[in-house]
């Protein structure tokens, strides 16, 4: 009897996500911060899965995701004309290889006005 062709799961893609965080009792944001933004590289079979996994990981870490903006995959960003430095490409490759959520950059928000 011939074997049935096995369906293979689509290979994960890596999406660039910007996640805005609010404060929560369990977060480790610095005193005086009103929230934060995280630049994240997250793998997933599609964008929705990458966003879901990222939100789940962040909630498990005790932070409060408020909004997620996706900037797409590496191919989509290159097509849009974005310049992607080698350092970012390496983090994207790591996210793909490890099927992981990688925080590439953190920016803390405060209520204090900056001096210009």
N, C-alpha and C positions, 0 to 999 in steps of 0.2 A: 504494500500500500504506500503511495507517495506521501511524503510528509507535507503538512500544510505549511505554507510560508509563514514564518513568524513575523508578526508586526513589531517593528522596532520603534521605540519611543523616539520622537524627534530629538536631535541633539540640542542641548540647552544653548540659548543665546545669552549674552550679557547685556543688560540694559543699564544706562546711566540714569540714576534717579536723584532728585533733590527732595529731601524730606524735611519738612518743618516740624519742630517739636515744641510742645507746650510743657509747662512744669508738671511734675507729679511728685507725690511724697517719696517715691523710691528712686528718683533719678539722681545722678551724680553730677548734675550741672553745677557750675560754680555759684557761690553765694552772690546775689545781685543780678544773676542772669534771669531774664524773663522767658527764655526759650532758646532754641538753637536751630541751626540748619545743618544737615548732613549731606555731603555729596557721597553717593553710594554706587558701587558697581554690584549688581545682583544678577545671578543666573536664573533662568527659567525657560520652560518650554515656549512661553509667550510672555508678553508684557504683563498681562493680568496676574499670571502666576508669580512673576518676579516681584510685583508690587505686594501681593498677598504674603509671600514668604518674608519679604523685608519687614512689613508691618508686624507680622508674628514674631520675628526675631527681636525687633525693637521693643515690643510690649513685654516679651519675656525678660528683656534686660531692664525693665522698670521705667522706660521712658514713654512719653505720650505723643505718638505721631498725630499731627493735625491735618497735614496735607502732603500729598506726594505728586511730584511732577516728573514725568518721564521725558528724557531727551532722546530715547531710542537706543538702538544697537550701534556698535562701532560702524557698521556699513551705512546705516542711516545717517549718522553724524557726519561721516566723511562725505556722503552724497550731498549733505546740506552745506558743505564747505567748512566744517569745523576743523581746526588744527588739533590733532591729538598727539601730545608729546609721548615719547617712548615710555616714560614712567607710568603714565595712565594706561597705556596699552599692556604693560606688564601686570598691572593690577587687574585689568579686565581678563587677561589670560589666566591669572591666578583664580579669579572668581569662577571662570569656566571650568578649570581643572579640578577645583575643590567643590564645585556646585555650592558656592558660598555667597554670602552677603559681606562685602568688603566696604568698610567706611574709609573713604579716601581723604576726607577733609571735614573739619568741624568749625562752625562759626557760631559764637554765642551772641545772643541778643540781650541788650540791657535797656532799661527805660531811660537811662541817662543820655542827654544830648551830647554829641561829640563836638569838640571845638574845631572850627574850620580855620 
